[in-house]
């Protein structure tokens, strides 16, 4: 019984240490999350280019659309349907 208690305490200790190790850097990132987040995604202030869909003509942010054969489409379905004059 004592061994089980020690084992549980050990697991709790491991859990807290792991959480502390993971929480530490996360808290540091949280302080300057504003410059950190856009670096991995889109830079702040840089307006994403809007591209017209070759099928329906709707302007969609470049990252949200699909490019195929040098043409840009707003969705996977319109890419499948192909370009329309
Ligand atoms: Zn479209």
PDB file of the backbone (N, CA, C, O) and the ligand in Angstrom, with CONECT records:
HET     ZN  A 101       1
ATOM      1  N   UNK A   1       0.839  -1.210   0.000  1.00  0.00           N
ATOM      2  CA  UNK A   1       0.000   0.000   0.000  1.00  0.00           C
ATOM      3  C   UNK A   1       0.866   1.249   0.000  1.00  0.00           C
ATOM      4  O   UNK A   1       0.580   2.215  -0.707  1.00  0.00           O
ATOM      5  N   UNK A   2       1.916   1.221   0.791  1.00  0.00           N
ATOM      6  CA  UNK A   2       2.827   2.355   0.880  1.00  0.00           C
ATOM      7  C   UNK A   2       3.522   2.587  -0.467  1.00  0.00           C
ATOM      8  O   UNK A   2       3.781   3.717  -0.881  1.00  0.00           O
ATOM      9  N   UNK A   3       3.810   1.461  -1.127  1.00  0.00           N
ATOM     10  CA  UNK A   3       4.460   1.571  -2.436  1.00  0.00           C
ATOM     11  C   UNK A   3       3.553   2.259  -3.447  1.00  0.00           C
ATOM     12  O   UNK A   3       4.006   3.057  -4.268  1.00  0.00           O
ATOM     13  N   UNK A   4       2.240   1.930  -3.370  1.00  0.00           N
ATOM     14  CA  UNK A   4       1.295   2.544  -4.310  1.00  0.00           C
ATOM     15  C   UNK A   4       1.237   4.055  -4.082  1.00  0.00           C
ATOM     16  O   UNK A   4       1.234   4.842  -5.029  1.00  0.00           O
ATOM     17  N   UNK A   5       1.191   4.441  -2.797  1.00  0.00           N
ATOM     18  CA  UNK A   5       1.156   5.874  -2.470  1.00  0.00           C
ATOM     19  C   UNK A   5       2.411   6.575  -2.993  1.00  0.00           C
ATOM     20  O   UNK A   5       2.340   7.671  -3.549  1.00  0.00           O
ATOM     21  N   UNK A   6       3.560   5.923  -2.805  1.00  0.00           N
ATOM     22  CA  UNK A   6       4.809   6.504  -3.284  1.00  0.00           C
ATOM     23  C   UNK A   6       4.784   6.620  -4.806  1.00  0.00           C
ATOM     24  O   UNK A   6       5.264   7.599  -5.378  1.00  0.00           O
ATOM     25  N   UNK A   7       4.209   5.591  -5.454  1.00  0.00           N
ATOM     26  CA  UNK A   7       4.130   5.599  -6.912  1.00  0.00           C
ATOM     27  C   UNK A   7       3.247   6.747  -7.404  1.00  0.00           C
ATOM     28  O   UNK A   7       3.577   7.448  -8.361  1.00  0.00           O
ATOM     29  N   UNK A   8       2.102   6.915  -6.710  1.00  0.00           N
ATOM     30  CA  UNK A   8       1.187   8.008  -7.087  1.00  0.00           C
ATOM     31  C   UNK A   8       1.876   9.355  -6.885  1.00  0.00           C
ATOM     32  O   UNK A   8       1.781  10.250  -7.725  1.00  0.00           O
ATOM     33  N   UNK A   9       2.572   9.481  -5.754  1.00  0.00           N
ATOM     34  CA  UNK A   9       3.287  10.730  -5.495  1.00  0.00           C
ATOM     35  C   UNK A   9       4.350  10.984  -6.561  1.00  0.00           C
ATOM     36  O   UNK A   9       4.569  12.116  -6.993  1.00  0.00           O
ATOM     37  N   UNK A  10       5.003   9.893  -6.973  1.00  0.00           N
ATOM     38  CA  UNK A  10       6.028  10.005  -8.010  1.00  0.00           C
ATOM     39  C   UNK A  10       5.402  10.479  -9.325  1.00  0.00           C
ATOM     40  O   UNK A  10       5.937  11.354 -10.006  1.00  0.00           O
ATOM     41  N   UNK A  11       4.251   9.879  -9.665  1.00  0.00           N
ATOM     42  CA  UNK A  11       3.554  10.282 -10.895  1.00  0.00           C
ATOM     43  C   UNK A  11       3.147  11.752 -10.822  1.00  0.00           C
ATOM     44  O   UNK A  11       3.294  12.489 -11.797  1.00  0.00           O
ATOM     45  N   UNK A  12       2.636  12.174  -9.668  1.00  0.00           N
ATOM     46  CA  UNK A  12       2.244  13.573  -9.487  1.00  0.00           C
ATOM     47  C   UNK A  12       3.458  14.483  -9.645  1.00  0.00           C
ATOM     48  O   UNK A  12       3.385  15.536 -10.277  1.00  0.00           O
ATOM     49  N   UNK A  13       4.576  14.054  -9.056  1.00  0.00           N
ATOM     50  CA  UNK A  13       5.795  14.857  -9.155  1.00  0.00           C
ATOM     51  C   UNK A  13       6.214  14.984 -10.611  1.00  0.00           C
ATOM     52  O   UNK A  13       6.564  16.074 -11.064  1.00  0.00           O
ATOM     53  N   UNK A  14       6.181  13.882 -11.345  1.00  0.00           N
ATOM     54  CA  UNK A  14       6.554  13.902 -12.763  1.00  0.00           C
ATOM     55  C   UNK A  14       5.613  14.828 -13.527  1.00  0.00           C
ATOM     56  O   UNK A  14       6.034  15.607 -14.382  1.00  0.00           O
ATOM     57  N   UNK A  15       4.327  14.720 -13.194  1.00  0.00           N
ATOM     58  CA  UNK A  15       3.326  15.543 -13.876  1.00  0.00           C
ATOM     59  C   UNK A  15       3.598  17.022 -13.637  1.00  0.00           C
ATOM     60  O   UNK A  15       3.572  17.823 -14.572  1.00  0.00           O
ATOM     61  N   UNK A  16       3.862  17.385 -12.370  1.00  0.00           N
ATOM     62  CA  UNK A  16       4.083  18.796 -12.061  1.00  0.00           C
ATOM     63  C   UNK A  16       5.387  19.306 -12.670  1.00  0.00           C
ATOM     64  O   UNK A  16       5.462  20.442 -13.138  1.00  0.00           O
ATOM     65  N   UNK A  17       6.417  18.452 -12.659  1.00  0.00           N
ATOM     66  CA  UNK A  17       7.703  18.872 -13.235  1.00  0.00           C
ATOM     67  C   UNK A  17       7.535  19.092 -14.736  1.00  0.00           C
ATOM     68  O   UNK A  17       8.022  20.077 -15.290  1.00  0.00           O
ATOM     69  N   UNK A  18       6.843  18.162 -15.381  1.00  0.00           N
ATOM     70  CA  UNK A  18       6.641  18.292 -16.830  1.00  0.00           C
ATOM     71  C   UNK A  18       5.821  19.535 -17.146  1.00  0.00           C
ATOM     72  O   UNK A  18       6.107  20.257 -18.102  1.00  0.00           O
ATOM     73  N   UNK A  19       4.782  19.778 -16.318  1.00  0.00           N
ATOM     74  CA  UNK A  19       3.946  20.946 -16.557  1.00  0.00           C
ATOM     75  C   UNK A  19       4.748  22.224 -16.329  1.00  0.00           C
ATOM     76  O   UNK A  19       4.596  23.209 -17.051  1.00  0.00           O
ATOM     77  N   UNK A  20       5.611  22.187 -15.301  1.00  0.00           N
ATOM     78  CA  UNK A  20       6.431  23.366 -15.013  1.00  0.00           C
ATOM     79  C   UNK A  20       7.416  23.614 -16.151  1.00  0.00           C
ATOM     80  O   UNK A  20       7.640  24.757 -16.549  1.00  0.00           O
ATOM     81  N   UNK A  21       8.002  22.538 -16.671  1.00  0.00           N
ATOM     82  CA  UNK A  21       8.962  22.684 -17.768  1.00  0.00           C
ATOM     83  C   UNK A  21       8.279  23.212 -19.013  1.00  0.00           C
ATOM     84  O   UNK A  21       8.824  24.054 -19.727  1.00  0.00           O
ATOM     85  N   UNK A  22       7.074  22.706 -19.267  1.00  0.00           N
ATOM     86  CA  UNK A  22       6.348  23.146 -20.457  1.00  0.00           C
ATOM     87  C   UNK A  22       5.757  24.531 -20.240  1.00  0.00           C
ATOM     88  O   UNK A  22       5.731  25.358 -21.151  1.00  0.00           O
ATOM     89  N   UNK A  23       5.276  24.778 -19.000  1.00  0.00           N
ATOM     90  CA  UNK A  23       4.637  26.063 -18.710  1.00  0.00           C
ATOM     91  C   UNK A  23       5.634  27.198 -18.695  1.00  0.00           C
ATOM     92  O   UNK A  23       5.294  28.327 -19.048  1.00  0.00           O
ATOM     93  N   UNK A  24       6.890  26.909 -18.281  1.00  0.00           N
ATOM     94  CA  UNK A  24       7.904  27.954 -18.205  1.00  0.00           C
ATOM     95  C   UNK A  24       8.098  28.680 -19.521  1.00  0.00           C
ATOM     96  O   UNK A  24       7.867  29.886 -19.611  1.00  0.00           O
ATOM     97  N   UNK A  25       8.525  27.943 -20.552  1.00  0.00           N
ATOM     98  CA  UNK A  25       8.749  28.610 -21.838  1.00  0.00           C
ATOM     99  C   UNK A  25       7.475  29.213 -22.405  1.00  0.00           C
ATOM    100  O   UNK A  25       7.507  30.238 -23.086  1.00  0.00           O
ATOM    101  N   UNK A  26       6.327  28.549 -22.107  1.00  0.00           N
ATOM    102  CA  UNK A  26       5.072  29.061 -22.662  1.00  0.00           C
ATOM    103  C   UNK A  26       4.747  30.424 -22.056  1.00  0.00           C
ATOM    104  O   UNK A  26       4.250  31.324 -22.734  1.00  0.00           O
ATOM    105  N   UNK A  27       5.050  30.555 -20.726  1.00  0.00           N
ATOM    106  CA  UNK A  27       4.775  31.829 -20.073  1.00  0.00           C
ATOM    107  C   UNK A  27       5.679  32.918 -20.658  1.00  0.00           C
ATOM    108  O   UNK A  27       5.270  34.071 -20.798  1.00  0.00           O
ATOM    109  N   UNK A  28       6.915  32.532 -20.995  1.00  0.00           N
ATOM    110  CA  UNK A  28       7.832  33.500 -21.595  1.00  0.00           C
ATOM    111  C   UNK A  28       7.320  33.929 -22.966  1.00  0.00           C
ATOM    112  O   UNK A  28       7.356  35.107 -23.323  1.00  0.00           O
ATOM    113  N   UNK A  29       6.838  32.937 -23.732  1.00  0.00           N
ATOM    114  CA  UNK A  29       6.307  33.250 -25.059  1.00  0.00           C
ATOM    115  C   UNK A  29       5.059  34.112 -24.933  1.00  0.00           C
ATOM    116  O   UNK A  29       4.810  34.991 -25.759  1.00  0.00           O
ATOM    117  N   UNK A  30       4.264  33.843 -23.868  1.00  0.00           N
ATOM    118  CA  UNK A  30       3.035  34.598 -23.690  1.00  0.00           C
ATOM    119  C   UNK A  30       3.304  36.079 -23.532  1.00  0.00           C
ATOM    120  O   UNK A  30       2.499  36.910 -23.953  1.00  0.00           O
ATOM    121  N   UNK A  31       4.460  36.420 -22.913  1.00  0.00           N
ATOM    122  CA  UNK A  31       4.794  37.820 -22.725  1.00  0.00           C
ATOM    123  C   UNK A  31       4.949  38.539 -24.051  1.00  0.00           C
ATOM    124  O   UNK A  31       4.466  39.658 -24.228  1.00  0.00           O
ATOM    125  N   UNK A  32       5.633  37.881 -24.984  1.00  0.00           N
ATOM    126  CA  UNK A  32       5.802  38.521 -26.287  1.00  0.00           C
ATOM    127  C   UNK A  32       5.193  37.643 -27.380  1.00  0.00           C
ATOM    128  O   UNK A  32       5.817  37.338 -28.396  1.00  0.00           O
ATOM    129  N   UNK A  33       3.942  37.252 -27.122  1.00  0.00           N
ATOM    130  CA  UNK A  33       3.259  36.383 -28.078  1.00  0.00           C
ATOM    131  C   UNK A  33       2.893  37.157 -29.335  1.00  0.00           C
ATOM    132  O   UNK A  33       2.761  36.575 -30.412  1.00  0.00           O
ATOM    133  N   UNK A  34       2.731  38.467 -29.202  1.00  0.00           N
ATOM    134  CA  UNK A  34       2.325  39.267 -30.359  1.00  0.00           C
ATOM    135  C   UNK A  34       3.359  39.206 -31.480  1.00  0.00           C
ATOM    136  O   UNK A  34       2.984  38.981 -32.630  1.00  0.00           O
ATOM    137  N   UNK A  35       4.656  39.399 -31.186  1.00  0.00           N
ATOM    138  CA  UNK A  35       5.614  39.287 -32.276  1.00  0.00           C
ATOM    139  C   UNK A  35       5.934  37.828 -32.618  1.00  0.00           C
ATOM    140  O   UNK A  35       6.373  37.516 -33.725  1.00  0.00           O
ATOM    141  N   UNK A  36       5.704  36.951 -31.649  1.00  0.00           N
ATOM    142  CA  UNK A  36       6.048  35.541 -31.863  1.00  0.00           C
ATOM    143  C   UNK A  36       5.061  34.874 -32.817  1.00  0.00           C
ATOM    144  O   UNK A  36       5.465  34.169 -33.741  1.00  0.00           O
ATOM    145  N   UNK A  37       3.762  35.100 -32.590  1.00  0.00           N
ATOM    146  CA  UNK A  37       2.733  34.402 -33.365  1.00  0.00           C
ATOM    147  C   UNK A  37       2.797  34.726 -34.859  1.00  0.00           C
ATOM    148  O   UNK A  37       2.776  33.809 -35.680  1.00  0.00           O
ATOM    149  N   UNK A  38       2.875  36.008 -35.231  1.00  0.00           N
ATOM    150  CA  UNK A  38       2.862  36.292 -36.672  1.00  0.00           C
ATOM    151  C   UNK A  38       4.092  35.742 -37.384  1.00  0.00           C
ATOM    152  O   UNK A  38       4.041  35.455 -38.580  1.00  0.00           O
ATOM    153  N   UNK A  39       5.194  35.595 -36.657  1.00  0.00           N
ATOM    154  CA  UNK A  39       6.405  35.100 -37.296  1.00  0.00           C
ATOM    155  C   UNK A  39       6.176  33.718 -37.882  1.00  0.00           C
ATOM    156  O   UNK A  39       6.715  33.384 -38.937  1.00  0.00           O
ATOM    157  N   UNK A  40       5.360  32.902 -37.182  1.00  0.00           N
ATOM    158  CA  UNK A  40       5.113  31.554 -37.667  1.00  0.00           C
ATOM    159  C   UNK A  40       3.990  31.534 -38.690  1.00  0.00           C
ATOM    160  O   UNK A  40       3.886  30.601 -39.486  1.00  0.00           O
ATOM    161  N   UNK A  41       3.145  32.564 -38.671  1.00  0.00           N
ATOM    162  CA  UNK A  41       2.027  32.583 -39.618  1.00  0.00           C
ATOM    163  C   UNK A  41       2.234  33.713 -40.626  1.00  0.00           C
ATOM    164  O   UNK A  41       3.042  33.582 -41.546  1.00  0.00           O
ATOM    165  N   UNK A  42       1.527  34.797 -40.464  1.00  0.00           N
ATOM    166  CA  UNK A  42       1.681  35.921 -41.382  1.00  0.00           C
ATOM    167  C   UNK A  42       2.194  37.124 -40.617  1.00  0.00           C
ATOM    168  O   UNK A  42       1.693  37.420 -39.532  1.00  0.00           O
ATOM    169  N   UNK A  43       3.176  37.822 -41.153  1.00  0.00           N
ATOM    170  CA  UNK A  43       3.719  38.976 -40.448  1.00  0.00           C
ATOM    171  C   UNK A  43       2.664  40.058 -40.244  1.00  0.00           C
ATOM    172  O   UNK A  43       1.813  40.305 -41.098  1.00  0.00           O
ATOM    173  N   UNK A  44       2.758  40.706 -39.048  1.00  0.00           N
ATOM    174  CA  UNK A  44       1.786  41.747 -38.741  1.00  0.00           C
ATOM    175  C   UNK A  44       2.030  42.948 -39.656  1.00  0.00           C
ATOM    176  O   UNK A  44       3.177  43.290 -39.944  1.00  0.00           O
ATOM    177  N   UNK A  45       0.972  43.570 -40.101  1.00  0.00           N
ATOM    178  CA  UNK A  45       1.095  44.745 -40.953  1.00  0.00           C
ATOM    179  C   UNK A  45       1.165  44.394 -42.413  1.00  0.00           C
ATOM    180  O   UNK A  45       0.865  45.221 -43.274  1.00  0.00           O
ATOM    181  N   UNK A  46       1.563  43.166 -42.702  1.00  0.00           N
ATOM    182  CA  UNK A  46       1.634  42.775 -44.115  1.00  0.00           C
ATOM    183  C   UNK A  46       0.257  42.271 -44.544  1.00  0.00           C
ATOM    184  O   UNK A  46      -0.224  41.244 -44.067  1.00  0.00           O
ATOM    185  N   UNK A  47      -0.360  43.016 -45.450  1.00  0.00           N
ATOM    186  CA  UNK A  47      -1.699  42.639 -45.903  1.00  0.00           C
ATOM    187  C   UNK A  47      -1.562  41.496 -46.899  1.00  0.00           C
ATOM    188  O   UNK A  47      -0.784  41.559 -47.850  1.00  0.00           O
ATOM    189  N   UNK A  48      -2.333  40.464 -46.651  1.00  0.00           N
ATOM    190  CA  UNK A  48      -2.259  39.300 -47.521  1.00  0.00           C
ATOM    191  C   UNK A  48      -2.865  39.615 -48.881  1.00  0.00           C
ATOM    192  O   UNK A  48      -3.872  40.315 -48.986  1.00  0.00           O
ATOM    193  N   UNK A  49      -2.249  39.099 -49.887  1.00  0.00           N
ATOM    194  CA  UNK A  49      -2.703  39.378 -51.247  1.00  0.00           C
ATOM    195  C   UNK A  49      -4.015  38.647 -51.517  1.00  0.00           C
ATOM    196  O   UNK A  49      -4.165  37.460 -51.228  1.00  0.00           O
ATOM    197  N   UNK A  50      -4.963  39.403 -52.086  1.00  0.00           N
ATOM    198  CA  UNK A  50      -6.248  38.818 -52.464  1.00  0.00           C
ATOM    199  C   UNK A  50      -6.161  38.415 -53.932  1.00  0.00           C
ATOM    200  O   UNK A  50      -5.776  39.206 -54.793  1.00  0.00           O
ATOM    201  N   UNK A  51      -6.521  37.191 -54.185  1.00  0.00           N
ATOM    202  CA  UNK A  51      -6.431  36.687 -55.553  1.00  0.00           C
ATOM    203  C   UNK A  51      -7.821  36.264 -56.008  1.00  0.00           C
ATOM    204  O   UNK A  51      -8.598  35.696 -55.240  1.00  0.00           O
ATOM    205  N   UNK A  52      -8.115  36.549 -57.256  1.00  0.00           N
ATOM    206  CA  UNK A  52      -9.427  36.207 -57.799  1.00  0.00           C
ATOM    207  C   UNK A  52      -9.466  34.734 -58.187  1.00  0.00           C
ATOM    208  O   UNK A  52      -8.519  34.201 -58.765  1.00  0.00           O
ATOM    209  N   UNK A  53     -10.574  34.095 -57.859  1.00  0.00           N
ATOM    210  CA  UNK A  53     -10.762  32.686 -58.215  1.00  0.00           C
ATOM    211  C   UNK A  53     -10.947  32.576 -59.732  1.00  0.00           C
ATOM    212  O   UNK A  53     -11.705  33.343 -60.326  1.00  0.00           O
ATOM    213  N   UNK A  54     -10.254  31.624 -60.350  1.00  0.00           N
ATOM    214  CA  UNK A  54     -10.335  31.457 -61.804  1.00  0.00           C
ATOM    215  C   UNK A  54     -11.690  30.887 -62.221  1.00  0.00           C
ATOM    216  O   UNK A  54     -12.039  30.917 -63.401  1.00  0.00           O
ATOM    217  N   UNK A  55     -12.449  30.373 -61.263  1.00  0.00           N
ATOM    218  CA  UNK A  55     -13.745  29.774 -61.592  1.00  0.00           C
ATOM    219  C   UNK A  55     -14.895  30.749 -61.363  1.00  0.00           C
ATOM    220  O   UNK A  55     -15.707  30.970 -62.261  1.00  0.00           O
ATOM    221  N   UNK A  56     -14.971  31.336 -60.162  1.00  0.00           N
ATOM    222  CA  UNK A  56     -16.107  32.207 -59.836  1.00  0.00           C
ATOM    223  C   UNK A  56     -15.725  33.679 -59.725  1.00  0.00           C
ATOM    224  O   UNK A  56     -16.601  34.542 -59.666  1.00  0.00           O
ATOM    225  N   UNK A  57     -14.419  33.973 -59.698  1.00  0.00           N
ATOM    226  CA  UNK A  57     -13.994  35.362 -59.667  1.00  0.00           C
ATOM    227  C   UNK A  57     -13.979  36.001 -58.295  1.00  0.00           C
ATOM    228  O   UNK A  57     -13.638  37.176 -58.161  1.00  0.00           O
ATOM    229  N   UNK A  58     -14.341  35.249 -57.283  1.00  0.00           N
ATOM    230  CA  UNK A  58     -14.353  35.780 -55.915  1.00  0.00           C
ATOM    231  C   UNK A  58     -12.913  35.979 -55.453  1.00  0.00           C
ATOM    232  O   UNK A  58     -12.056  35.124 -55.678  1.00  0.00           O
ATOM    233  N   UNK A  59     -12.655  37.115 -54.802  1.00  0.00           N
ATOM    234  CA  UNK A  59     -11.311  37.384 -54.291  1.00  0.00           C
ATOM    235  C   UNK A  59     -11.135  36.747 -52.929  1.00  0.00           C
ATOM    236  O   UNK A  59     -11.914  36.994 -52.008  1.00  0.00           O
ATOM    237  N   UNK A  60     -10.108  35.928 -52.809  1.00  0.00           N
ATOM    238  CA  UNK A  60      -9.842  35.171 -51.597  1.00  0.00           C
ATOM    239  C   UNK A  60      -8.384  35.402 -51.205  1.00  0.00           C
ATOM    240  O   UNK A  60      -7.526  35.514 -52.080  1.00  0.00           O
ATOM    241  N   UNK A  61      -8.083  35.475 -49.883  1.00  0.00           N
ATOM    242  CA  UNK A  61      -6.672  35.548 -49.471  1.00  0.00           C
ATOM    243  C   UNK A  61      -5.878  34.385 -50.055  1.00  0.00           C
ATOM    244  O   UNK A  61      -6.346  33.248 -50.100  1.00  0.00           O
ATOM    245  N   UNK A  62      -4.676  34.699 -50.495  1.00  0.00           N
ATOM    246  CA  UNK A  62      -3.864  33.718 -51.210  1.00  0.00           C
ATOM    247  C   UNK A  62      -3.688  32.413 -50.423  1.00  0.00           C
ATOM    248  O   UNK A  62      -3.666  31.327 -51.002  1.00  0.00           O
ATOM    249  N   UNK A  63      -3.560  32.537 -49.084  1.00  0.00           N
ATOM    250  CA  UNK A  63      -3.283  31.342 -48.283  1.00  0.00           C
ATOM    251  C   UNK A  63      -4.517  30.453 -48.140  1.00  0.00           C
ATOM    252  O   UNK A  63      -4.400  29.272 -47.815  1.00  0.00           O
ATOM    253  N   UNK A  64      -5.724  31.032 -48.389  1.00  0.00           N
ATOM    254  CA  UNK A  64      -6.943  30.244 -48.200  1.00  0.00           C
ATOM    255  C   UNK A  64      -7.373  29.537 -49.472  1.00  0.00           C
ATOM    256  O   UNK A  64      -8.240  28.664 -49.435  1.00  0.00           O
ATOM    257  N   UNK A  65      -6.782  29.899 -50.580  1.00  0.00           N
ATOM    258  CA  UNK A  65      -7.180  29.313 -51.842  1.00  0.00           C
ATOM    259  C   UNK A  65      -6.286  28.163 -52.268  1.00  0.00           C
ATOM    260  O   UNK A  65      -5.391  27.737 -51.537  1.00  0.00           O
ATOM    261  N   UNK A  66      -6.547  27.678 -53.457  1.00  0.00           N
ATOM    262  CA  UNK A  66      -5.796  26.550 -54.007  1.00  0.00           C
ATOM    263  C   UNK A  66      -5.201  26.988 -55.339  1.00  0.00           C
ATOM    264  O   UNK A  66      -5.879  27.610 -56.156  1.00  0.00           O
ATOM    265  N   UNK A  67      -3.941  26.661 -55.551  1.00  0.00           N
ATOM    266  CA  UNK A  67      -3.304  26.980 -56.818  1.00  0.00           C
ATOM    267  C   UNK A  67      -3.094  25.700 -57.602  1.00  0.00           C
ATOM    268  O   UNK A  67      -2.607  24.701 -57.073  1.00  0.00           O
ATOM    269  N   UNK A  68      -3.464  25.746 -58.861  1.00  0.00           N
ATOM    270  CA  UNK A  68      -3.301  24.566 -59.706  1.00  0.00           C
ATOM    271  C   UNK A  68      -3.030  25.011 -61.132  1.00  0.00           C
ATOM    272  O   UNK A  68      -3.794  25.784 -61.711  1.00  0.00           O
ATOM    273  N   UNK A  69      -1.947  24.521 -61.687  1.00  0.00           N
ATOM    274  CA  UNK A  69      -1.604  24.840 -63.063  1.00  0.00           C
ATOM    275  C   UNK A  69      -1.451  26.326 -63.309  1.00  0.00           C
ATOM    276  O   UNK A  69      -1.803  26.823 -64.379  1.00  0.00           O
ATOM    277  N   UNK A  70      -0.918  27.050 -62.307  1.00  0.00           N
ATOM    278  CA  UNK A  70      -0.695  28.480 -62.462  1.00  0.00           C
ATOM    279  C   UNK A  70      -1.954  29.299 -62.263  1.00  0.00           C
ATOM    280  O   UNK A  70      -1.904  30.526 -62.353  1.00  0.00           O
ATOM    281  N   UNK A  71      -3.083  28.656 -61.993  1.00  0.00           N
ATOM    282  CA  UNK A  71      -4.334  29.378 -61.753  1.00  0.00           C
ATOM    283  C   UNK A  71      -4.710  29.255 -60.285  1.00  0.00           C
ATOM    284  O   UNK A  71      -4.371  28.281 -59.613  1.00  0.00           O
ATOM    285  N   UNK A  72      -5.421  30.272 -59.808  1.00  0.00           N
ATOM    286  CA  UNK A  72      -5.812  30.300 -58.403  1.00  0.00           C
ATOM    287  C   UNK A  72      -7.306  30.060 -58.280  1.00  0.00           C
ATOM    288  O   UNK A  72      -8.104  30.616 -59.035  1.00  0.00           O
ATOM    289  N   UNK A  73      -7.669  29.229 -57.321  1.00  0.00           N
ATOM    290  CA  UNK A  73      -9.081  28.931 -57.080  1.00  0.00           C
ATOM    291  C   UNK A  73      -9.411  29.178 -55.612  1.00  0.00           C
ATOM    292  O   UNK A  73      -8.554  29.042 -54.739  1.00  0.00           O
ATOM    293  N   UNK A  74     -10.673  29.546 -55.352  1.00  0.00           N
ATOM    294  CA  UNK A  74     -11.071  29.891 -53.990  1.00  0.00           C
ATOM    295  C   UNK A  74     -11.249  28.641 -53.132  1.00  0.00           C
ATOM    296  O   UNK A  74     -11.141  28.710 -51.908  1.00  0.00           O
ATOM    297  N   UNK A  75     -11.518  27.515 -53.754  1.00  0.00           N
ATOM    298  CA  UNK A  75     -11.760  26.305 -52.980  1.00  0.00           C
ATOM    299  C   UNK A  75     -11.320  25.088 -53.785  1.00  0.00           C
ATOM    300  O   UNK A  75     -11.079  25.157 -54.990  1.00  0.00           O
ATOM    301  N   UNK A  76     -11.226  23.984 -53.076  1.00  0.00           N
ATOM    302  CA  UNK A  76     -10.823  22.735 -53.731  1.00  0.00           C
ATOM    303  C   UNK A  76     -11.854  22.330 -54.781  1.00  0.00           C
ATOM    304  O   UNK A  76     -11.509  21.753 -55.813  1.00  0.00           O
ATOM    305  N   UNK A  77     -13.119  22.637 -54.510  1.00  0.00           N
ATOM    306  CA  UNK A  77     -14.175  22.260 -55.467  1.00  0.00           C
ATOM    307  C   UNK A  77     -14.040  23.039 -56.766  1.00  0.00           C
ATOM    308  O   UNK A  77     -14.179  22.484 -57.856  1.00  0.00           O
ATOM    309  N   UNK A  78     -13.767  24.345 -56.634  1.00  0.00           N
ATOM    310  CA  UNK A  78     -13.625  25.149 -57.851  1.00  0.00           C
ATOM    311  C   UNK A  78     -12.354  24.768 -58.617  1.00  0.00           C
ATOM    312  O   UNK A  78     -12.300  24.888 -59.841  1.00  0.00           O
ATOM    313  N   UNK A  79     -11.322  24.303 -57.878  1.00  0.00           N
ATOM    314  CA  UNK A  79     -10.127  23.808 -58.548  1.00  0.00           C
ATOM    315  C   UNK A  79     -10.485  22.576 -59.378  1.00  0.00           C
ATOM    316  O   UNK A  79      -9.999  22.389 -60.493  1.00  0.00           O
ATOM    317  N   UNK A  80     -11.362  21.732 -58.790  1.00  0.00           N
ATOM    318  CA  UNK A  80     -11.783  20.513 -59.462  1.00  0.00           C
ATOM    319  C   UNK A  80     -12.640  20.845 -60.697  1.00  0.00           C
ATOM    320  O   UNK A  80     -12.534  20.204 -61.743  1.00  0.00           O
ATOM    321  N   UNK A  81     -13.500  21.879 -60.535  1.00  0.00           N
ATOM    322  CA  UNK A  81     -14.361  22.276 -61.652  1.00  0.00           C
ATOM    323  C   UNK A  81     -13.571  22.963 -62.759  1.00  0.00           C
ATOM    324  O   UNK A  81     -13.975  22.950 -63.922  1.00  0.00           O
ATOM    325  N   UNK A  82     -12.448  23.559 -62.390  1.00  0.00           N
ATOM    326  CA  UNK A  82     -11.586  24.178 -63.393  1.00  0.00           C
ATOM    327  C   UNK A  82     -11.925  25.639 -63.645  1.00  0.00           C
ATOM    328  O   UNK A  82     -12.904  26.176 -63.127  1.00  0.00           O
ATOM    329  N   UNK A  83     -11.070  26.270 -64.471  1.00  0.00           N
ATOM    330  CA  UNK A  83     -11.230  27.691 -64.768  1.00  0.00           C
ATOM    331  C   UNK A  83     -12.395  27.905 -65.727  1.00  0.00           C
ATOM    332  O   UNK A  83     -12.706  27.077 -66.584  1.00  0.00           O
ATOM    333  N   UNK A  84     -13.023  29.072 -65.531  1.00  0.00           N
ATOM    334  CA  UNK A  84     -14.131  29.446 -66.411  1.00  0.00           C
ATOM    335  C   UNK A  84     -13.790  30.770 -67.069  1.00  0.00           C
ATOM    336  O   UNK A  84     -13.260  31.648 -66.388  1.00  0.00           O
ATOM    337  N   UNK A  85     -14.055  30.962 -68.327  1.00  0.00           N
ATOM    338  CA  UNK A  85     -13.718  32.232 -68.987  1.00  0.00           C
ATOM    339  C   UNK A  85     -14.533  33.395 -68.429  1.00  0.00           C
ATOM    340  O   UNK A  85     -14.372  34.531 -68.874  1.00  0.00           O
TER     341      UNK A  85
HETATM  342 ZN    ZN A 101     -14.350  30.055 -56.766  1.00  0.00          ZN
END
